Amino acid sequence: MVASSLKLQELIQEIREAKTQAQEREVIQKECAHIRASFRDGDPLHSHRQLAKLLYAHMLGYPAHFGQMECLKLIASPRFTDKRVGYLGAMLLLDERQDAHLLITNSIKNDLSQGIEAVQGLALCTLSAMGSAEMCRDLAPEVEKLLLQPSAYVRKKAVLTAVHMIRKVPELSDIFLPPCAQLLHERHHGVLLGTVTLITELCERSPAALKHFRKVVPQLVHTLRTLVVTGCSTEHSVSGVSDPFLQVQILRLLRILGRNHEESSETMNDLLAQVATNTDASRNAGSAVLFETVLTIMDIRSAAGLRVLAVNILGRFLLNSDRNIRYVALTSLLKLVQSDHSAVQRHRPTVVECLQEPDASLSRRALELSLALVNSSNVRTMTQELQGFLESCPPDLRADCASGILLAAERFAPTKRWHIDTILRVLTTAGTYVRDDAVANLIQLIGGAQELHAYSVRRLYSALAEDISQQPLVQVAAWCIGEYGDLLLEGTCEETEPLQVEEDMVLTLLERVLQSHMSLPATRGYALTALMKLSTRLHGDNNRICQVMSIYGSCQDVELQQRAVEYNALFRKYDHLRAAVLEKMPLVERGGPQVNEEAKESKEVAQLSEAAPVPTETQVRGPEDPWGKSMVQLPCPALTLLSSLQASKLLDLLDLLDGPSENAQHPPPLDPTPGDTLIHLLDLPCAPLPSAPIPNLKVYEREGLQLTLSFVRPPGTPTLLLITVTATNTSGGDVTHFICQVAVPKSFQLQLQAPSGDTVPAQGGLPMTQLLRILNPNKAPLRLKLRLTYDHFGQSVQEIFEVNNLPVETWQ
C-alpha cells in the first residue's frame, strides 16, 4: 500500500487537476489512507516524505491531527532531513492547547546544546513559534547562552526567541538584561534589529528594565545618527532610505525611553531634528521614518520648536498623493489639536481642502479636524466652509457636520443675529439631520433676543414659504409665527427686504403644514398651537381658526385631538381667558435642574394669577414642548397635581406596558365640582407628597467625560426606581457616537429609554441624558453593569465596569 502512494509533486499535480471539490476530497482521502498505513508500519526512510504530504493537505484545510506523534519522532531523529520536516510539522500541527507539545521540550533542549547551526536554528524557530509558558521557563537558560554565540545566524534567531519568551513570561526579563547591552554593539543588521526589538519589549513590561536601559540612550542616538548621516550597506536600503526598519525600531525605543524623562529627552532632541530634516518623504519608506519621528517628538518632553516641526511634517503629509498617508496625517493632527492648537491651526486651509476628498474615511477625519479647529477668531470663515461642505457632503456625514456647526455656533457665535442666521441655514440645508435639541435651542435663542424677534419671524416665514419638508425648520417657524405673528404683519423690520404679508397668507401657510403628508405629528402640533396663538394676535375674524380646531377635534392622533378639544373649549367656554392663556411665552433657561424649573413654573403661575381675572386658574406648560402638550385653563384642584405630574408620567407608561397590578394601590380620584368642568379632560389622580431625595452618584470619569446617576422612586410604586444617566464633557473635544448599555441581575426588570442624543458637547455643553426604569419586586440590593462605547479625540473607547455602591435608598 505504501509503495503505491504518490510523491509530493504528484499529489500537488493531481489536486490541481481536480475539477470539482469532490474529486479533490477523493484524492486527499485516498492519500491520507496511504499516509496512515505508512505511519503504522513505521517506515523510517519515507516517514518525512509522508509527513510533508500530510502538511500540504493540512494547509489546504483537511484534518491532519494524526501526524502529531510522527512529528515528535522525526524531531528526535538524528537525521537533518527528518528534523527539518519534523520541526515544520510541530509548528503547524502543535500549539499550547495540546499536551503533546510538551513532549518535544527535551528534544529542543538537546538540539540547542549541539553545535550544528542549522539544527539550532530549527529548534529556535519552533520555540519562538509555538513555545508555551512552561517551555519558555525550562529553555530560557539555553537561549540566554546562545545570545552570545559566535555565529550571527544563531544570535539573530536567539534574540527573536527571547522576544517571544518575554511576551509569554514577563518575569524572565532579568535573565536577558545583561546580554542586551553587549548586543547593541553588533554590526550585523539582523542581530541589531532583533536586539532593539527585545529591549523595547523589556522596557514596556518592566519598570526596572526601563530604568536600566535609559543609560544606553546615547548609544542608540549614535547608532541612529550613523544611519541617517553615513548610512549602512546598500543591501538594507529601501528607496534611498538607509535601513528604514532599523530606524523605525530605534525611534520607537527612544520614544519609550524618553517618555516623562527630561534628561533622555534632551539627549535625543538634536537627533530628532536631524532625522526630521534629512529624511526624504517622497517615498513610503521615508514617510514611515518621519511619522515615527513625529510620534517620538510628541511623546517625549521635546522643545517647542521641535513640536512645531513635527506638526509641519504632518502638514506636508496632507499634500501627499497617497491616501493612506493623508489619513495618518489627519488622525495624528486630530490628536495634537488640543496640545498644539496654534501649530495645527496654520494648516487649516489644507485641512479644509481635504473635506472634498472622495474617500469617505478621509472626509470624515477632515470634518472632525475642521470642527476641532474652530475658535472665536475663525468661526465665521470656518462655519462658511463647513456650510458649503454640508450642502454637498454624503448623507452619512450630514448629521455629524450639522451637529458640529451648531455646537461651534453655540460656543463661538460673535453676535446673536449671526448665530440665528447660521442655525437657520443649517436647518434649511440639512434640517432632518440635526440633533434633537436643535429646535429647543433655536427657540430659546430667538426668545432671548428681543431685538431680533421681528427679523427672525420674517426670515423664518420666508424660509417656510419656500420649503415645508425640513421638519425642524417648520417647527421653529411655526413657533415664531405663533409667538410673534403681530410683528410679521407690521412689516417694520429694516434689516430684511420688504415683505408684504397678509393675515390670510399666514393662515394658509399654517394650514399647508397641517395638511402636508411630510409633516410629523409633532410638527402638526406646533402648527395647531400657532394657529391658536394667532387668534389673539390677528385682528380679523377667528372663524377660520375655529373651523380648523373643530376638524382636528376628531383627529385620530390622540395628542392633536387633545390640543384641538382644549382649544375649542377655550373658544366656547373660556373665551374671556383666552388672551391671558395665549400670552407670549416667557424665556425658559436651558440646562437647569428640575427643581429650578419647577420653581420658575410656580413663579409664572403666580404672575399669571395676578394678571388673570380669576385668581384660581393658571397656565399649564410641558417641560419639553415650548408650548406644552396642552394649553388649557385648569381649575384650582389641578394645581396640586402639577408637581407630581412629571414624576408619575413615566410610571403611567410602565403601567401601560406591564398591565395593571393587582396589589398596586391607587389613590381615590377627585370628586368633581360643578365649576371643575375641564378636569375631566385630564382625569389626573391625586399624587402623594414626594419622598426625600436620593443623593446623586458619579460612577465614571475619564479625560473630562463624567457619568452621573440620579435617582427617583415614585411614591405610588415603591418597587420602581427611575435612574437618569447624565453624561457631561468638560474636555476640549466632543464625545461622539456615545452608547450606554446597562445590565442588571435576573431578579430585576430593566427598561432603557432612548437617550437624548449620541454626542456629548465639549466645554461643558448641553449634557446627554438617558432614563432607566428598574423594577425590583423583591427589594434586593441593586447592582449595575455598564458598558460605554464612544469616540473621543479620534480614538474609539470601550469601558465595562460594575456599580456596587448604589445608595441604600434605591432598593430598601
N, C-alpha and C positions, 0 to 999 in steps of 0.2 A: 504493500500500500504506500509505503514511504517512497519507493522508487518511482511510482507514477505521479508523484506530486510535481508541481510546477516550480520553476525558478522564479525569483522575484521579478525579473524583467518580463518573463512570460505572463505572470499573474497580472502585472500592470497593463500589459497589452490586451489581455482578454477582458479585463474590466473596462478599459476604454472602448473596446469594440462592442460591448453590450449595448443593445439598442433600447432596452427597457429596464426599469428598476428591478423587475422580477428576474430578468436574466442576470443582472449584476448580483442580486442576492443568491442566486443559484451557484454562481461561480465562487462567491465568498464562502458559502456554507460547505461546498464540496472541498475547498482548500483548507478550511478550518478543521474539517474532519481528518484530513491528512496530517495537519499540524498536531492535533491532539494525539493521534496514533504515534507520531514521532516522539512526542514528549513521554508517552507511556513506555515506549521501547527504550528510551534513554540513549539515543544515538548521539554520542559526544561530538562527532565530526560535523554533523549537519544541524545541530540544535540552534546555532546562532543564525543560520540561514532561515530556519523555520520561524524563529522569533522575529526576524526582520520582516518577513511576510505578514506575521500577525500584527506588528506595529503599523504596517501600512493599512491593514484592514481597520485597525483602531482609529487611525487618522481619518478614515472615511466614515466613522461613526458607528462601526459594528462592535459588539462586545468582545473584549479581549482579556477579561479578568483571569482566565485560566492560564495565562502566561506569566503571572506574577512570581510564582515559585521558580520558574525557569530562569527568570532574571537574576534571582539570588544565586542560582547555580552557576550561571555564566560569570557573575561578578567574582565569585570565589575561584574561578578557573585561572590557572597561571598563564593562559594564552592571551595575548593582547587583543586578538580578533574577537575572542569571546567577551573579554571585559568591555570592549568598546560597545558592542551591541547590548550587553547586559546593563551597563550604566544608562544607555539611552532608553532601554525599556523601563528601568527603575524611575527615570524622570517622567516618563509618560504614563505609566500604569500605577505608580505608588504615590501616596500622599499621606498627610498626617492622620487622616481619618481611618487608616487601615493599620492594624497592628503589625503587619508583615514588614513595614518599612523599618522597624527597629531591628530586624534581623540582619540588616546589612551594615550596622554600626561597626562591628568588628572588622568586616572586610574593608570598609573605608579607612579605618584606623591603620590596618596593615598596609594598605596601598599608599597612605600618606607617609608612612615611615620608609617606604622604598625610595631608592634614588633615581627611579625612572621618571623623567619629567612628564612624559605623555600619560603615564598611569596616574601620577599625582594630579595632573590637570583634569583627568576624567573624574577622579574622586572629589576634587574641589567643586567642579561644576555640578555634580549630582548633589552634593551637600548644600550648595547655595540655592539649588532649585527646589528641593523638597525636604530639606532638613527641618525636623521638628525641634521644639524647645529642649527636649531630653537629649537628642543627638547633638545639639549645639553645646550644651553643657559638658557632654562627655568628650567632644572632639575639639573644644576651644584651645587646650594647650598645644595640640598638634598644629593647628592653624597658626597659632602665635609663632611657633618655631619657623614655619615656612615663610613668614613675612620678611625674614632676613636671609633667605636663601640666595645664593649667588645668581641663580637663574632668574632673569627678569620675567620670563614666561610664568614661572611658578609664583613669583611675588605678586604679579598682577592678579592672578586668579585667587590667591590667598587673601588679598585685600578685599576683593569683591565678596568672598565668602565671609570675611569679618563683618562687612556691612550687613549681610543677611543675618548674621548671628546677633548683632546689636539690635536690629529691628525685632528679632524674635525674643531675645533675652537682654533687656537693657542693663541688668545688673552685671553683665560681663564687660562693662566699659573699662573698668580698672585694668583688665588684662591687656587691652590693646592701646593704652595711653603711651607707654614707653616707646614702642616701635614706630609710632606715627611721627614723632619728631625727627627720627633718622630718615624715614621715607620721604620727608619733604625735600630732602637734598637730592632726590632722584633726578636723573636726566631723561629717563625713559618716559615717554608720553603716557602710556597706559598705566604704569605704576603711579605716576604723579596724579593723574586724573582720579584714579581709584582712591588714593590717599586723601585727597581733598574731599571726596565724597564721604569717606569714612570719618574724617574729622567733623564734617558737617552733621552727620548722624549722631556722633558722640556729643557735640555741643547742644543739639536740640533735645537730647534726652538726659543730660547730666549737668547740673549747675557746676559741679566740681570740674568737669572737663571743660566747660565754657571758661571758667576762671583760669584753668591751666593753659589753654591754647591762646589766650589773649597775649601771651608772651611771643607768639610766633607771627603776630600781625606784621611787624617789619619785614620778616622773611617772605610772607605772602605778597606784600606790597612790592618787594624787589622782584619776585617772580613774575607778577603781572606787568610791571613796568618793562621788564625784559621782553615779554611777549608783544607789548604794544610798540616799543621803540625799535628793537633789533629783530624781533620775530624769531621763529624757530624753523625747523626744517619745512621745506615746501610740501613734504608729504602730508602734513597735518593742516595746511592752509586751505580755506574754503572761500572761494570767490575773492581772493586777495586779502582776506582777514586771517591773521595768524592764529591758528588753533582756537577757533571761537568756542568750542566745547569746554576747553580748559579755562578760558577767560570767564565764561558764564558761571562755571562752578566756583571759581575763586571769588567772584563778585558776590555770589550767594553766601559763601562762608564769611566774607568780610561784613556783609550785612548783619549776620548773626552776631559776630564778634563786636561790632561797633554799636549795636543797639544799647541805648542807655549807658554808654561808657564814653566819657569825654575824651580821655587820652587816646583810646583806639581810634575814635572818630577823627581826631585832629591828625593822627598819623596818616590816615588814608585820604584826607581831603584833596591834597595836591594830585595824588594819583588819579582820583575820580575825575577831576577836572581835565587831566591829561587824556584819559580814556574818552571822555565825552567830546573833546575837540579833535582828536586824531583818528577816530573811527569813522570809516566810510559807511553811510547809511543807505547807499544806493542799492545794496543787496540785502537779502534776508539775513545773512549771517551777521553783517554789521548792525542791522536793526535789532537783532536779538541781543547783541552785546550792549548796545545803547539802552535798550529797555531795562536790562538788568542793572545797568549803571544808574538809571533813573530811580529804580526801586531801592537801590542801596543808598543813594543820596537822600531820599525821602524818609528812610527808616532809621538812619543814624543821626547823630547830632551834628549836622553839617552846617557850614556857613550859609548866610542868607543869599549871597551871590551865587553859591553853588546850587541852591534850590531854584533860583530864577533860571539858571542854565538848564536844569532838569525840566522845568516847565516848558522852556523854549524848545527843547528836543521833542517833547510830546506835541508841541505846536507844529513842528516840521513834519511829524508823523501824520498829521491831519492832511497834509498835502501829498502824501504818498498815494500812488496808484493802486496799491494793494489794499483791498477792503479789510482784510484781517488786521493789518497794521493800523488802519484808521479806527477800527473798532477798539483795539487795545488802547490807542491814544485817548479816545473819548471816555472809556471806562476809567483809565488812570486819572484823567483830569477831573472827572466827577468825584473821585476820592480826595483829590487835592484841593477842591474848590473851597473847602472850609478853612483849611490851614494856610493856603497861599492864594487868597482870593484875588488880590491885586495883580499877581503874576499871571494867573489864569485869565483874568479879565482882558489882558492885552490880545488874546487870541479869540475874542468874542466874534469878530466878523467871519473868521474861518469856521467857527462852530456853527454859526447861523447858516452858512452855506451848506453845511452837512445836513441840514434839515431836508434838503431836496434830494437826498440820496434815494435811489430806487430800492435799495436793500432795507427791509423793514427793521431789522435789528440795528442798523446804523442810524436810521432816522429816529428810532425810539431813544437810543443813547444820546443823540444830539439834542432831542427835545428835553430830556431830563437835565442835561448840562446847561442848556439855554435857560431853562426855568431857574436853575440854581444860580445863574449869573445875574439875574435881575436884581437891581438895587434902586435906591431912591434917585440916583443920578442918571440912570439909563432906562428908567421904567417906561418912558414914552416911546423911545426908539425900539426897545426890545418887545414891548407889547404890540407895536405896529407890525414888526416882523413876525411875531407869533400869530397874530390875527391873519396875516397873509398866508401863513402855513396852514392855519386852521381851515381855510376855505378849500384847500386842495389836498389835505393830508388824507391818508387811508382811514376808513371807518374805525379800525381798531385802535387808532391813535387819537381820535377826536375827543373821547372822554377825558383822557389824560391831559391833552392840550387845553381843552376848555376849562377844566378844573384848575390847571396851573395858572392860566391867565387870570381867572377870578381870584385866586389866592394872592397872586402878585399884585393885582389891583387893590385888593383889600389892605395889603401890608404897606404898599409904597405909593398910593394914589396922591398926586400933588394937590388936586382940588376935588371937591365933591362932584362938580359937573363932569370933569374928565372921568371920574370913577363911574358915574352913571352912564356916560356915553360908551365906555369900554364894556360894561356889562350888557348894555343893550345890543351892541354889535355882536357879542358872543352869543347872546340868546337868539339873535336874528340869523346868525350863521349856523350854529350847532345847538339849538335850543334843546333838542331831545337828548343830548349827550351830557348836559351839565349835571352837577351834583344836586342831591335832593334839597339842600338848604339854599340853593341859589335864589329861589323865588322869595323866601323869607328874608334873606339878606338884602336883596334889592328893595323890597318893600320897606324894610327898616331904614335903609339908606335914604330913600326918597322921602319917607315920612319925617326924618330928622333934618332934611334940608328944606326949610320952609320957603326960602327964596327961590328954590328951583321947582316948586310944585307946578307952576304954570308951564315951564319949559318941559318938564318930564311928562306931563299928561299929554301935551301936544306931540311930542316925539313918539310916545307910545301909541297914541291914536293913529298917527300916520303909519307906523310900522304894522299895527293890527289891520289897518285897511288894506295893506299890500299882501299880507300873508297871515292866515289864521291856522297854519299847520304846526307851528312851533308852540307846543303846549305851555312850557314855562313862560314864554313871552306873552301868550294870550292871557295867562293867569295874572301876571303883573299888570298888563294893560287894563284888564277888567277891574282890578282892584283900584288902580289910579283913576280910571274914568268914574267909578262909583264914588270915590272919595272927593275928587277934585273936578267933577264934571262941570261945575259952575265956572271954574277958571278956563275950561276948554271952550265954553260958549262965549265968554267975554272977549277973547281974542286980543288981549292986551300984552301978550308976551312979545318983547322986542328982540329976543335972542334967536328966534326961529323965523322962517319965511312966513309971510301972511297966509293964514289958513282960515277959510270961512266954513264954520261948522254949524249945522242946524240941529235942533233937537231930534227931528225925525231921522237924521243921518246917524246920530249916536245910537238911538234905539234900534234902528235897522241893523247896525253893525253887531250889536249885542245879540239880537235875535239870530243873526247868521251864525254866531258862535254856538248858540243853543241848538240850532238845527243841524250843524255840521256833523257828519259822521266821523270826522277826525277828532272831535272834542272828547276828552275824557270826562268821566263823571265829576271829578274834582273841578275841572275847567268849567263845566256847566254850572256847578255850584257857585263859582266866582262870578260868572255872568249873571246868574239869577239874583245874587245879592247886590251886584252892581246896578241892576235894573231897579231893585228896591231902594237903594240909596238915591238913585236919580229921581225918585218920586218926590223927594224933598229938596232937590237942587234945581230941577227944571220948573219952569213957570207955566207949562202947558197942562193939558188935561191928562190925568193919570189912568184913564180908561184902558189905554193900550197896555200899560204895565199890569193892571188888574187882570186883563184877559190872559196875559202870559202866566200869571200866578195861578189862575183858575185851571189852565191847561195842565200845568205841572203838578197841580194838587192830586191828580190821579196817575202820576208817573210811576212806572214800575220800579225805578230806583228809589229805595226807601229814604235815602239821605235827601235827594231832591224833593221827594214828596213831603218830607217833614218840613223842609225850608218853605216850600210853597204854601203848605197849610198854615204854618205860623205867620207867614207874611199876609195871607188872606185874612187871618184873624186880626192882624194889626189894622188892616184897611176897614174891616167891618165893625169890630167891637172896641178897638183901642186907637181909633184914628187921632184922637186928641193927644196921644202919647207918641205917635209915630215920629214926629220931628225930634223929640228928645232921644228916642231909641236909636235913630239913624244919624246921630251926630257924627262928626269926623272922629275917627279912632285916635286915641292918644298914642304917643310913641311908646313902644314896648322895648325895654332894654333886653339885649340878647346875652345869653350865656350865664345869666344869674341863677342862683339856686332856687329851688322850688319854693322855699319859704318866702323869699323876696317877691316872687311872682304873686303868691297869694296875698302878701301884704299890699302890693300895688293894686291888685284887683279890689281889695277891701276899700282902699282909698278912693278908687274910681267909683265904687258903689256909693260911698258917702257923698262924693261930689255930685253924682247924678241924682241922688235922692234929694239934695238941696235944690237942684235946678228943676226937677220934675214937679208937676202939680200934686201928685200923690206920693207921699214920702215912703210908702211901703213897697215900692216897686223899683227894680233895678235892671241893669243891662247885663246879659249873660254873654261871655265871650270865651271860646275854647282856647286852650294853651297853644295849639299848633296853627290853626287857621287864623289869619289876621282878623277875620270877621266872626270866627267861631262856627261851630257846627250848627247853631241855631241862633236866631236873633229875635227873642221874644221878651215880653214883659211878664215876669214871674211874680206872683203874689208873695207876700212876706214869708209864709212857711217854707218856700223853696230856698230861701237864703241860707237856712241851716244845713242844706244838703250840698252846697257848692264845695265846701272844704273836703268832704268825703267822696265827691263825685269822681275826682281823678284817681284816688286810691282804689275805689271799687270798680272802675271801668274795666280793668284787667281781670278782676275776679269774675265779673259777668261773662267775659269771654271764655274763661275756663269752664264755667257752668254750661255754656253752650256747647263746648267741645266734649265734656265728660258726662253731661246729663245731670239732672238734679240729684242731690244726695239725700237719702232718707234721714240721716242723722243731722243734716245741716239745720241750724236754727236761723230763721229769717225774722227780722223784726216786723211787727204788725204795720200795715200801711196806714197812712194818714187818713183821717176822716175828712172828706171834702166838705167844704162850707159853701154856701150859696155864692160867695164872692170869688171863690177859687175855681174858676171855670177852666182856666188853661193848665191847671196842674195835671189834668188827665192826659195832656199831650206828652208829658214826660213820664208820669207814673213812677216816680222815684221813691224808694223806701227810705225811711229814716236811718241814718248811719250812726253808730255809737261813737263815743269820743275816741280820738286817736290815742294809741298807746305811746309809751316812752320811746324816743328814737334810739335806734341801734347804731353804735359808732361805726364809721367807715373803716375799711381795711385796705391798705396798699399791699398788693401781692406781687408786683413786678416792677422793675426799674432797670433800664439799660440804655445808655447813650442818649439820655433825655426823654425816652419813652417811658411813661408811667401808666400802670393799670391799677385802678382803684375800684373796690366793690362797695356799694351802698345797699342797705337792706331795708325792706318794709314788710311787715306782717299785717295783712288786713285784719281788722278786729273781728269781723264776722266769721273768718275761716282761719283758725289757729294753725292748721296743718299746712297752710300755703305760705311760701316765702317768695317775695319778689326781690330779685337781685339785679341792680343796674350796674353793668360793667362800663366804666368810663375810662377811655384812653386819651391821655394828653401828651403833648410833644413839645418840649422846651428846647430841642436842638435846632440847628440851623437848616436842616433838610427835612422835607416832608417824608412821612412814613406812608408808603403806598401799598396797595393790594393786601391790606390788613385783614386777616381772618382769625377769629377767636372761636375755638371749639372747646366744648365743656363736656365732661363725663361725670356721672355720679354713681354711687353704689346701686345694686339691683333693687334694694328696698325703696328707693326713691323714684319719683316720676319727674322727668325733666322736659321742659319745652323751651326752645330757643326762639325768640322773636327776631325778626330781621334787623340788622344793625342800621344805624343812621347813615352809614357810608362805609367806604373802604379806604379812605385817606384820612390820616391824622395830620393836620397842617402844622408847619414848623412855627417856632417862636411863640408858643402858647396860643395858637389859633383855636378855632372852634373845636371842642373835643368831640370824639366819636363815642356813641353810647350804644349799648345793646342790652335788652331786657331778658332775664332768665326767670322762668316760673318753675318752682320746685315744690312738689307735693311730698310731705313727709308724714304719712299716716301713722307710723309707729313712733314718731318723735325721737328718732335715733340721732346720734351725733353726726353732723353733716361734714362730709369731705368732698372736695372738688379736685378734679384733674383737668388742667388747662393745657391746650396746645395752641401756640401762637405761630403764625407764619406771616411774614411781611417783608417788604423791600425797604432798605434804609441805606442811603449813601451809595447806591448802586450795588449793594450786596443783598442776597437773599438770606433771611434769618428764620430759623425754626427753633422754638423753645417748647419743651414739655416739662411741666412741673406740677406738684401737688400743693394744695392749700389745706392744711390741717388745723390751722389756728383761728378758725372762724369764731366769732363771739358766741357765747353760750345762749344769748337771747335769740339766736337764729333757729334754734331747734327745740329748746325747752319750753 
